Amino acid sequence: MDKELTTFINDAFKPYGDFPAKADVTRELLSNLQDKYKDLKEQGLSDQDAYQQTIDSFGDASEIMDEIGHKLSSERDNAVASVHKFKGVALEEADLAGVNLTDANFSGSAIQKANFDTTNLTGAKYVASAISNATFVGAKLIETIFKSSDIRFGAFDQSTLSKVQTKSSSLQSTTFVDATINDSTFKSSDFTDASFENATITDTVFQGCSLTRTTFKGATLSNVSLHYSDVKHTDFDGASMDKVTYAFLKKTNANLENVTVR
């Protein structure tokens, strides 16, 4: 089914031409779809049903491209409002630490290894962005959006995430150590080998996410939902959680031997 998924991704983005993050983003989106298909097959679905549910989870490419500002292979003028000046640009290894980037739009941009430490990213958007190996240590992310983006090997340690929305993105090996996360939604995203060690997570949803070897070691969880997320190989060692979160996880195959229930 890899061939069919590759064709699906290529066809989805074909009408929109090139943009700086295209190669990285399409590669990671394909990887996410392949992992999703594999998970569904392991759940016993037929090839066709697993394929259909996989591509349904992707959504509409036009919504992604609307954020980037491309339409039918033509680039719009990037000299627009200052909050949009980062759309579709190459900013690898950029030092943006400590900057106020409220409402900035990084959609379609290649910003690998960028430094966003202690930056104010309230209302910022990262749609179809290549952000691997970027750092957000101590950053402020409120109503920030990550969609269909490559965020692997990122660092959000000691950051504040409130009302953040993440969908169809790859966050493999990304760290959220000592982060404060509340009222946020992570949907159809890959957190394989990610770390939420000692994080405080409240009123947050992980829906349809891959949490293989993800660690919540020493984390504090309150009203955290992990609907349709695979937690069989997730590490909750030393975590503290409320009764609602515990009751939900108890119904799964999660190892809860060394957790504290409040």
PASEBA-1860 file (N, C-alpha, C; in nm, 3 decimals):
! residues 262
1> MDKELTTF> 0.082/-0.122/0.000/0.000/0.000/0.000/0.086/0.128/0.000 ~ 0.218/0.112/0.016/0.306/0.228/0.015/0.295/0.306/-0.116 ~ 0.283/0.234/-0.227/0.273/0.300/-0.357/0.148/0.386/-0.365 ~ 0.036/0.332/-0.316/-0.090/0.407/-0.319/-0.084/0.531/-0.232 ~ -0.022/0.520/-0.115/-0.011/0.635/-0.025/0.083/0.741/-0.083 ~ 0.191/0.696/-0.147/0.282/0.791/-0.213/0.211/0.867/-0.323 ~ 0.134/0.794/-0.403/0.057/0.858/-0.510/-0.044/0.957/-0.453 ~ -0.108/0.920/-0.342/-0.207/1.008/-0.279/-0.141/1.140/-0.236
9> INDAFKPY> -0.026/1.133/-0.169/0.043/1.254/-0.125/0.089/1.338/-0.244 ~ 0.149/1.274/-0.343/0.197/1.348/-0.461/0.083/1.417/-0.534 ~ -0.028/1.348/-0.548/-0.143/1.406/-0.618/-0.204/1.521/-0.537 ~ -0.201/1.508/-0.403/-0.261/1.611/-0.318/-0.188/1.745/-0.332 ~ -0.055/1.739/-0.347/0.023/1.863/-0.352/0.064/1.904/-0.494 ~ 0.039/1.820/-0.591/0.081/1.849/-0.728/0.030/1.980/-0.784 ~ -0.096/2.019/-0.758/-0.146/2.143/-0.818/-0.080/2.271/-0.765 ~ -0.001/2.259/-0.656/0.044/2.380/-0.588/0.191/2.413/-0.610
17> GDFPAKAD> 0.260/2.337/-0.694/0.398/2.371/-0.725/0.491/2.352/-0.607 ~ 0.603/2.424/-0.609/0.705/2.410/-0.507/0.697/2.519/-0.401 ~ 0.744/2.486/-0.282/0.764/2.584/-0.175/0.879/2.530/-0.089 ~ 0.948/2.614/-0.013/1.072/2.571/0.054/1.062/2.444/0.136 ~ 0.950/2.423/0.203/0.940/2.309/0.294/0.878/2.185/0.229 ~ 0.851/2.191/0.099/0.772/2.085/0.036/0.833/1.947/0.052 ~ 0.960/1.931/0.020/1.022/1.799/0.024/1.017/1.738/0.165 ~ 1.052/1.820/0.265/1.052/1.770/0.402/0.911/1.737/0.450
25> VTRELLSN> 0.818/1.826/0.421/0.682/1.809/0.470/0.613/1.689/0.405 ~ 0.624/1.677/0.273/0.557/1.565/0.207/0.619/1.432/0.250 ~ 0.750/1.430/0.272/0.815/1.307/0.320/0.762/1.266/0.456 ~ 0.750/1.362/0.547/0.702/1.330/0.682/0.553/1.297/0.683 ~ 0.475/1.366/0.599/0.333/1.334/0.590/0.313/1.191/0.539 ~ 0.394/1.153/0.440/0.385/1.016/0.388/0.422/0.916/0.497 ~ 0.526/0.946/0.573/0.567/0.857/0.681/0.455/0.843/0.785 ~ 0.389/0.955/0.817/0.278/0.951/0.912/0.163/0.864/0.860
33> LQDKYKDL> 0.132/0.880/0.732/0.024/0.800/0.674/0.060/0.652/0.673 ~ 0.185/0.621/0.644/0.228/0.481/0.644/0.216/0.420/0.784 ~ 0.255/0.498/0.886/0.243/0.450/1.024/0.097/0.432/1.063 ~ 0.013/0.527/1.018/-0.130/0.519/1.048/-0.191/0.394/0.985 ~ -0.155/0.369/0.860/-0.207/0.251/0.790/-0.163/0.123/0.861 ~ -0.037/0.119/0.902/0.014/0.001/0.972/-0.061/-0.024/1.102 ~ -0.086/0.085/1.178/-0.160/0.072/1.304/-0.300/0.017/1.281 ~ -0.366/0.070/1.177/-0.503/0.025/1.149/-0.506/-0.121/1.106
41> KEQGLSDQ> -0.405/-0.163/1.029/-0.398/-0.302/0.988/-0.378/-0.393/1.110 ~ -0.297/-0.347/1.205/-0.273/-0.426/1.326/-0.399/-0.436/1.411 ~ -0.492/-0.342/1.391/-0.619/-0.347/1.463/-0.719/-0.440/1.395 ~ -0.679/-0.498/1.282/-0.764/-0.596/1.216/-0.845/-0.545/1.098 ~ -0.824/-0.421/1.056/-0.900/-0.368/0.943/-0.850/-0.428/0.812 ~ -0.938/-0.433/0.714/-0.900/-0.481/0.581/-0.810/-0.378/0.514 ~ -0.743/-0.417/0.406/-0.655/-0.325/0.334/-0.730/-0.199/0.291 ~ -0.848/-0.218/0.232/-0.923/-0.104/0.180/-0.974/-0.014/0.292
49> DAYQQTID> -1.028/-0.074/0.399/-1.079/0.006/0.510/-0.966/0.083/0.578 ~ -0.851/0.018/0.595/-0.736/0.084/0.657/-0.687/0.199/0.570 ~ -0.684/0.176/0.439/-0.641/0.282/0.346/-0.737/0.400/0.350 ~ -0.867/0.372/0.349/-0.966/0.480/0.348/-0.959/0.563/0.475 ~ -0.949/0.496/0.590/-0.940/0.570/0.716/-0.810/0.650/0.723 ~ -0.705/0.596/0.664/-0.576/0.666/0.664/-0.583/0.795/0.585 ~ -0.635/0.789/0.464/-0.640/0.911/0.383/-0.747/1.008/0.436 ~ -0.851/0.956/0.500/-0.952/1.044/0.561/-0.890/1.126/0.674
57> SFGDASEI> -0.792/1.068/0.744/-0.729/1.140/0.855/-0.641/1.254/0.806 ~ -0.604/1.253/0.679/-0.516/1.355/0.622/-0.586/1.489/0.608 ~ -0.712/1.487/0.570/-0.783/1.613/0.550/-0.770/1.663/0.407 ~ -0.782/1.793/0.390/-0.784/1.855/0.257/-0.656/1.934/0.235 ~ -0.580/1.899/0.131/-0.455/1.969/0.101/-0.478/2.116/0.073 ~ -0.594/2.151/0.018/-0.621/2.292/-0.014/-0.623/2.379/0.111 ~ -0.668/2.319/0.224/-0.667/2.395/0.349/-0.525/2.425/0.393 ~ -0.437/2.327/0.373/-0.296/2.348/0.407/-0.237/2.455/0.317
65> MDEIGHKL> -0.261/2.446/0.189/-0.200/2.540/0.094/-0.258/2.680/0.105 ~ -0.381/2.692/0.149/-0.438/2.826/0.171/-0.356/2.901/0.275 ~ -0.306/2.830/0.375/-0.224/2.894/0.477/-0.089/2.936/0.422 ~ -0.037/2.858/0.328/0.094/2.888/0.272/0.086/3.006/0.176 ~ -0.028/3.019/0.108/-0.044/3.133/0.018/-0.017/3.098/-0.127 ~ -0.016/2.969/-0.163/0.003/2.925/-0.300/-0.133/2.890/-0.360 ~ -0.143/2.906/-0.488/-0.264/2.862/-0.556/-0.228/2.829/-0.700 ~ -0.250/2.703/-0.736/-0.228/2.656/-0.872/-0.091/2.697/-0.925
73> SSERDNAV> 0.012/2.664/-0.847/0.153/2.681/-0.884/0.199/2.826/-0.891 ~ 0.117/2.921/-0.849/0.156/3.062/-0.852/0.175/3.113/-0.711 ~ 0.286/3.186/-0.686/0.310/3.243/-0.554/0.245/3.381/-0.545 ~ 0.179/3.403/-0.435/0.123/3.536/-0.412/0.234/3.628/-0.366 ~ 0.208/3.753/-0.367/0.305/3.851/-0.323/0.330/3.833/-0.175 ~ 0.457/3.811/-0.135/0.491/3.794/0.005/0.508/3.926/0.079 ~ 0.508/4.035/0.004/0.524/4.165/0.069/0.389/4.212/0.118 ~ 0.334/4.139/0.217/0.205/4.172/0.274/0.227/4.216/0.418
81> ASVHKFKG> 0.124/4.205/0.498/0.136/4.246/0.638/0.253/4.177/0.704 ~ 0.318/4.246/0.798/0.441/4.196/0.858/0.425/4.061/0.924 ~ 0.306/4.032/0.975/0.286/3.903/1.042/0.291/3.788/0.944 ~ 0.284/3.815/0.813/0.289/3.710/0.713/0.425/3.703/0.644 ~ 0.522/3.780/0.685/0.647/3.789/0.611/0.731/3.662/0.618 ~ 0.694/3.567/0.703/0.769/3.444/0.715/0.710/3.331/0.632 ~ 0.604/3.356/0.560/0.538/3.249/0.483/0.623/3.210/0.363 ~ 0.645/3.078/0.349/0.712/3.027/0.230/0.854/3.074/0.213
89> VALEEADL> 0.927/3.091/0.322/1.065/3.138/0.312/1.160/3.034/0.371 ~ 1.288/3.050/0.342/1.391/2.961/0.394/1.464/3.032/0.507 ~ 1.448/2.978/0.630/1.508/3.041/0.747/1.583/2.937/0.833 ~ 1.651/2.844/0.766/1.723/2.742/0.839/1.825/2.808/0.935 ~ 1.827/2.758/1.057/1.921/2.802/1.161/1.903/2.950/1.200 ~ 1.786/3.005/1.173/1.760/3.145/1.209/1.757/3.162/1.361 ~ 1.813/3.271/1.409/1.810/3.302/1.552/1.697/3.401/1.578 ~ 1.584/3.348/1.628/1.467/3.431/1.657/1.435/3.425/1.806
97> AGVNLTDA> 1.536/3.398/1.886/1.518/3.385/2.030/1.476/3.517/2.093 ~ 1.375/3.509/2.183/1.334/3.626/2.259/1.256/3.730/2.182 ~ 1.216/3.698/2.059/1.145/3.795/1.975/0.994/3.783/1.997 ~ 0.922/3.893/1.985/0.776/3.890/1.991/0.724/3.860/1.850 ~ 0.678/3.738/1.828/0.629/3.696/1.697/0.480/3.663/1.704 ~ 0.406/3.742/1.778/0.262/3.724/1.788/0.197/3.726/1.650 ~ 0.116/3.624/1.622/0.042/3.611/1.496/0.131/3.590/1.374 ~ 0.257/3.558/1.392/0.345/3.530/1.278/0.300/3.405/1.206
105> NFSGSAIQ> 0.317/3.402/1.075/0.275/3.289/0.995/0.398/3.229/0.924 ~ 0.437/3.109/0.968/0.553/3.040/0.912/0.511/2.929/0.816 ~ 0.391/2.934/0.767/0.340/2.826/0.682/0.422/2.811/0.555 ~ 0.456/2.684/0.525/0.531/2.654/0.404/0.678/2.688/0.411 ~ 0.726/2.726/0.529/0.865/2.769/0.541/0.957/2.656/0.584 ~ 1.084/2.669/0.546/1.188/2.575/0.588/1.267/2.643/0.699 ~ 1.242/2.602/0.824/1.305/2.668/0.939/1.370/2.566/1.031 ~ 1.433/2.466/0.970/1.502/2.365/1.049/1.613/2.430/1.133
113> KANFDTTN> 1.631/2.378/1.253/1.736/2.422/1.346/1.723/2.569/1.388 ~ 1.605/2.626/1.370/1.584/2.765/1.412/1.576/2.773/1.564 ~ 1.608/2.888/1.618/1.606/2.911/1.762/1.490/3.003/1.797 ~ 1.387/2.945/1.862/1.271/3.022/1.908/1.269/3.027/2.061 ~ 1.382/3.008/2.125/1.387/3.006/2.271/1.335/3.137/2.330 ~ 1.245/3.125/2.430/1.182/3.236/2.503/1.104/3.331/2.412 ~ 1.073/3.288/2.290/0.999/3.371/2.195/0.849/3.367/2.225 ~ 0.782/3.479/2.203/0.637/3.486/2.216/0.575/3.447/2.082
121> LTGAKYVA> 0.513/3.330/2.077/0.454/3.278/1.954/0.302/3.267/1.966 ~ 0.243/3.358/2.040/0.098/3.362/2.056/0.031/3.380/1.920 ~ -0.059/3.289/1.885/-0.132/3.300/1.759/-0.052/3.267/1.636 ~ 0.070/3.218/1.651/0.153/3.185/1.535/0.101/3.060/1.464 ~ 0.134/3.049/1.336/0.090/2.933/1.257/0.209/2.867/1.188 ~ 0.211/2.735/1.197/0.309/2.655/1.125/0.229/2.549/1.048 ~ 0.200/2.573/0.923/0.125/2.479/0.841/0.214/2.434/0.725 ~ 0.232/2.302/0.711/0.323/2.247/0.611/0.460/2.310/0.623
129> SAISNATF> 0.508/2.318/0.745/0.639/2.378/0.773/0.740/2.271/0.809 ~ 0.866/2.294/0.772/0.975/2.204/0.809/1.049/2.268/0.926 ~ 1.029/2.212/1.046/1.080/2.274/1.169/1.167/2.176/1.248 ~ 1.216/2.072/1.184/1.292/1.971/1.258/1.415/2.033/1.323 ~ 1.447/1.982/1.442/1.564/2.026/1.519/1.557/2.171/1.564 ~ 1.438/2.232/1.562/1.423/2.368/1.612/1.405/2.365/1.763 ~ 1.440/2.474/1.830/1.425/2.481/1.975/1.327/2.590/2.015 ~ 1.240/2.555/2.110/1.137/2.646/2.162/1.147/2.651/2.315
137> VGAKLIET> 1.267/2.639/2.367/1.287/2.631/2.512/1.239/2.760/2.578 ~ 1.148/2.745/2.675/1.097/2.861/2.747/1.008/2.952/2.665 ~ 0.963/2.904/2.549/0.880/2.987/2.461/0.736/2.993/2.511 ~ 0.664/3.093/2.465/0.524/3.113/2.499/0.440/3.083/2.376 ~ 0.364/2.973/2.382/0.281/2.933/2.268/0.135/2.930/2.313 ~ 0.060/3.029/2.274/-0.081/3.039/2.309/-0.162/3.046/2.180 ~ -0.256/2.954/2.164/-0.336/2.944/2.042/-0.247/2.931/1.918 ~ -0.134/2.868/1.936/-0.042/2.841/1.826/-0.089/2.717/1.751
145> IFKSSDIR> -0.072/2.717/1.619/-0.119/2.606/1.536/-0.002/2.540/1.464 ~ 0.003/2.407/1.477/0.098/2.326/1.400/0.015/2.226/1.320 ~ 0.026/2.230/1.189/-0.054/2.140/1.107/0.030/2.087/0.991 ~ 0.028/1.955/0.975/0.098/1.890/0.864/0.243/1.936/0.857 ~ 0.309/1.939/0.971/0.446/1.990/0.977/0.543/1.887/1.032 ~ 0.670/1.905/0.997/0.778/1.819/1.043/0.846/1.888/1.161 ~ 0.821/1.837/1.282/0.873/1.899/1.405/0.963/1.800/1.479 ~ 1.018/1.703/1.407/1.100/1.601/1.471/1.222/1.662/1.540
153> FGAFDQST> 1.261/1.598/1.649/1.382/1.634/1.724/1.378/1.779/1.775 ~ 1.258/1.832/1.794/1.244/1.967/1.848/1.255/1.967/1.999 ~ 1.269/2.085/2.058/1.278/2.099/2.203/1.183/2.210/2.249 ~ 1.080/2.169/2.326/0.985/2.262/2.386/1.001/2.262/2.538 ~ 1.119/2.231/2.586/1.143/2.220/2.729/1.115/2.353/2.799 ~ 1.049/2.344/2.916/1.018/2.461/3.000/0.932/2.564/2.928 ~ 0.868/2.523/2.821/0.781/2.617/2.748/0.639/2.611/2.803 ~ 0.559/2.710/2.766/0.418/2.715/2.803/0.334/2.699/2.678
161> LSKVQTKS> 0.249/2.596/2.675/0.161/2.571/2.562/0.018/2.577/2.612 ~ -0.059/2.673/2.562/-0.198/2.689/2.603/-0.286/2.702/2.480 ~ -0.388/2.619/2.471/-0.480/2.619/2.358/-0.407/2.597/2.225 ~ -0.301/2.520/2.230/-0.224/2.486/2.110/-0.297/2.375/2.035 ~ -0.298/2.384/1.902/-0.360/2.281/1.818/-0.254/2.221/1.727 ~ -0.240/2.089/1.735/-0.143/2.020/1.650/-0.215/1.908/1.577 ~ -0.202/1.904/1.446/-0.271/1.802/1.368/-0.181/1.749/1.257 ~ -0.184/1.617/1.241/-0.114/1.550/1.130/0.031/1.595/1.119
169> SSLQSTTF> 0.099/1.599/1.231/0.238/1.643/1.232/0.328/1.536/1.293 ~ 0.456/1.544/1.259/0.553/1.448/1.311/0.636/1.516/1.420 ~ 0.628/1.461/1.543/0.703/1.513/1.657/0.791/1.403/1.718 ~ 0.842/1.318/1.635/0.926/1.209/1.683/1.050/1.264/1.755 ~ 1.076/1.208/1.873/1.194/1.244/1.954/1.194/1.391/1.996 ~ 1.079/1.455/1.994/1.068/1.593/2.041/1.050/1.593/2.193 ~ 1.106/1.692/2.261/1.101/1.694/2.407/1.016/1.811/2.459 ~ 0.940/1.780/2.565/0.857/1.878/2.634/0.889/1.870/2.784
177> VDATINDS> 1.015/1.853/2.816/1.058/1.836/2.955/1.027/1.961/3.036 ~ 0.960/1.943/3.150/0.924/2.053/3.240/0.832/2.157/3.174 ~ 0.767/2.120/3.066/0.674/2.213/3.000/0.541/2.218/3.074 ~ 0.468/2.328/3.054/0.333/2.343/3.107/0.237/2.346/2.989 ~ 0.149/2.246/2.983/0.059/2.232/2.869/-0.084/2.229/2.919 ~ -0.170/2.316/2.868/-0.309/2.314/2.911/-0.404/2.347/2.796 ~ -0.522/2.287/2.804/-0.630/2.315/2.709/-0.584/2.303/2.564 ~ -0.500/2.203/2.536/-0.445/2.186/2.402/-0.493/2.056/2.339
185> TFKSSDFT> -0.484/2.049/2.206/-0.529/1.932/2.133/-0.420/1.885/2.037 ~ -0.384/1.758/2.051/-0.288/1.696/1.962/-0.362/1.585/1.887 ~ -0.373/1.599/1.756/-0.458/1.508/1.679/-0.380/1.444/1.563 ~ -0.392/1.313/1.552/-0.333/1.238/1.441/-0.187/1.273/1.419 ~ -0.111/1.281/1.528/0.029/1.318/1.520/0.117/1.209/1.580 ~ 0.244/1.209/1.538/0.337/1.104/1.578/0.433/1.155/1.686 ~ 0.417/1.101/1.807/0.503/1.137/1.919/0.598/1.022/1.958 ~ 0.630/0.937/1.863/0.720/0.825/1.891/0.852/0.876/1.951
193> DASFENAT> 0.891/0.819/2.065/1.016/0.854/2.134/1.019/0.997/2.186 ~ 0.903/1.063/2.193/0.898/1.198/2.249/0.901/1.191/2.402 ~ 0.937/1.303/2.465/0.946/1.306/2.611/0.865/1.421/2.669 ~ 0.773/1.386/2.762/0.699/1.483/2.841/0.741/1.470/2.988 ~ 0.866/1.437/3.009/0.916/1.412/3.144/0.899/1.535/3.233 ~ 0.838/1.513/3.349/0.815/1.619/3.449/0.728/1.734/3.398 ~ 0.657/1.712/3.289/0.567/1.816/3.237/0.438/1.819/3.319 ~ 0.371/1.934/3.317/0.239/1.949/3.379/0.137/1.965/3.267
201> ITDTVFQG> 0.047/1.867/3.255/-0.046/1.863/3.141/-0.189/1.861/3.194 ~ -0.267/1.961/3.154/-0.402/1.978/3.207/-0.502/1.999/3.093 ~ -0.620/1.936/3.104/-0.730/1.957/3.009/-0.683/1.947/2.864 ~ -0.607/1.842/2.836/-0.545/1.827/2.704/-0.584/1.694/2.642 ~ -0.597/1.692/2.508/-0.641/1.574/2.435/-0.532/1.527/2.339 ~ -0.503/1.398/2.345/-0.420/1.330/2.245/-0.515/1.237/2.170 ~ -0.550/1.271/2.049/-0.648/1.192/1.974/-0.584/1.128/1.852 ~ -0.589/0.995/1.847/-0.534/0.924/1.732/-0.386/0.946/1.712
209> CSLTRTTF> -0.312/0.958/1.822/-0.169/0.984/1.813/-0.087/0.857/1.837 ~ 0.030/0.852/1.778/0.123/0.744/1.806/0.208/0.786/1.926 ~ 0.203/0.706/2.033/0.278/0.736/2.155/0.374/0.622/2.190 ~ 0.425/0.557/2.089/0.518/0.446/2.109/0.648/0.496/2.171 ~ 0.684/0.439/2.283/0.804/0.475/2.359/0.805/0.622/2.402 ~ 0.689/0.686/2.398/0.677/0.821/2.453/0.682/0.813/2.605 ~ 0.751/0.907/2.668/0.760/0.902/2.814/0.690/1.021/2.879 ~ 0.610/0.988/2.982/0.547/1.087/3.069/0.604/1.069/3.210
217> KGATLSNV> 0.728/1.028/3.217/0.792/0.997/3.345/0.793/1.119/3.436 ~ 0.735/1.104/3.556/0.732/1.213/3.652/0.638/1.327/3.617 ~ 0.558/1.310/3.512/0.466/1.416/3.469/0.342/1.422/3.558 ~ 0.277/1.537/3.559/0.151/1.555/3.631/0.040/1.571/3.529 ~ -0.056/1.479/3.528/-0.163/1.479/3.429/-0.297/1.501/3.498 ~ -0.373/1.596/3.447/-0.506/1.626/3.500/-0.604/1.639/3.385 ~ -0.706/1.554/3.385/-0.808/1.556/3.281/-0.744/1.548/3.142 ~ -0.657/1.449/3.127/-0.590/1.426/2.999/-0.657/1.308/2.929
225> SLHYSDVK> -0.696/1.328/2.805/-0.764/1.224/2.727/-0.670/1.173/2.618 ~ -0.665/1.041/2.602/-0.580/0.980/2.499/-0.665/0.892/2.408 ~ -0.773/0.947/2.356/-0.866/0.872/2.272/-0.797/0.820/2.146 ~ -0.819/0.691/2.118/-0.770/0.628/1.996/-0.619/0.641/1.980 ~ -0.547/0.662/2.089/-0.401/0.669/2.085/-0.344/0.540/2.144 ~ -0.238/0.491/2.082/-0.176/0.367/2.127/-0.081/0.395/2.243 ~ -0.117/0.350/2.363/-0.035/0.376/2.482/0.024/0.247/2.538 ~ 0.019/0.141/2.460/0.068/0.012/2.508/0.216/0.016/2.544
233> HTDFDGAS> 0.292/0.096/2.470/0.436/0.106/2.495/0.475/0.246/2.543 ~ 0.382/0.312/2.611/0.407/0.446/2.664/0.453/0.435/2.809 ~ 0.549/0.518/2.849/0.608/0.513/2.983/0.543/0.616/3.074 ~ 0.468/0.570/3.177/0.406/0.657/3.275/0.475/0.643/3.412 ~ 0.596/0.593/3.415/0.666/0.566/3.540/0.679/0.692/3.624 ~ 0.629/0.686/3.747/0.641/0.799/3.839/0.547/0.915/3.812 ~ 0.456/0.897/3.716/0.362/1.005/3.683/0.255/1.018/3.792 ~ 0.199/1.138/3.803/0.089/1.165/3.895/-0.031/1.204/3.810
241> MDKVTYAF> -0.147/1.143/3.839/-0.264/1.174/3.756/-0.391/1.172/3.839 ~ -0.491/1.245/3.791/-0.620/1.248/3.858/-0.695/1.119/3.829 ~ -0.805/1.097/3.900/-0.880/0.972/3.887/-0.942/0.954/3.749 ~ -0.981/1.065/3.686/-1.043/1.054/3.554/-0.942/1.004/3.451 ~ -0.822/1.063/3.451/-0.718/1.021/3.358/-0.679/0.876/3.385 ~ -0.666/0.840/3.511/-0.629/0.704/3.548/-0.735/0.604/3.503 ~ -0.861/0.639/3.523/-0.970/0.549/3.486/-0.969/0.521/3.336 ~ -0.941/0.624/3.258/-0.935/0.605/3.113/-0.819/0.514/3.076
249> LKKTNANL> -0.701/0.543/3.130/-0.583/0.465/3.094/-0.591/0.321/3.141 ~ -0.664/0.300/3.250/-0.678/0.166/3.304/-0.748/0.073/3.206 ~ -0.830/0.128/3.118/-0.904/0.048/3.021/-0.815/0.010/2.902 ~ -0.699/0.071/2.893/-0.606/0.042/2.783/-0.502/-0.058/2.832 ~ -0.402/-0.080/2.751/-0.293/-0.170/2.789/-0.176/-0.094/2.850 ~ -0.200/0.028/2.898/-0.092/0.108/2.955/-0.041/0.046/3.085 ~ 0.089/0.058/3.106/0.151/0.011/3.230/0.140/0.122/3.335 ~ 0.057/0.101/3.437/0.032/0.203/3.538/0.080/0.156/3.677
257> ENVTVR> 0.180/0.070/3.678/0.225/0.009/3.804/0.285/0.112/3.900 ~ 0.351/0.213/3.848/0.421/0.307/3.935/0.372/0.450/3.919 ~ 0.238/0.465/3.918/0.181/0.598/3.908/0.111/0.634/4.040 ~ 0.098/0.763/4.062/0.027/0.813/4.181/-0.106/0.869/4.137 ~ -0.214/0.824/4.199/-0.348/0.871/4.166/-0.392/0.971/4.272 ~ -0.432/1.089/4.229/-0.469/1.195/4.322/-0.622/1.196/4.342
END
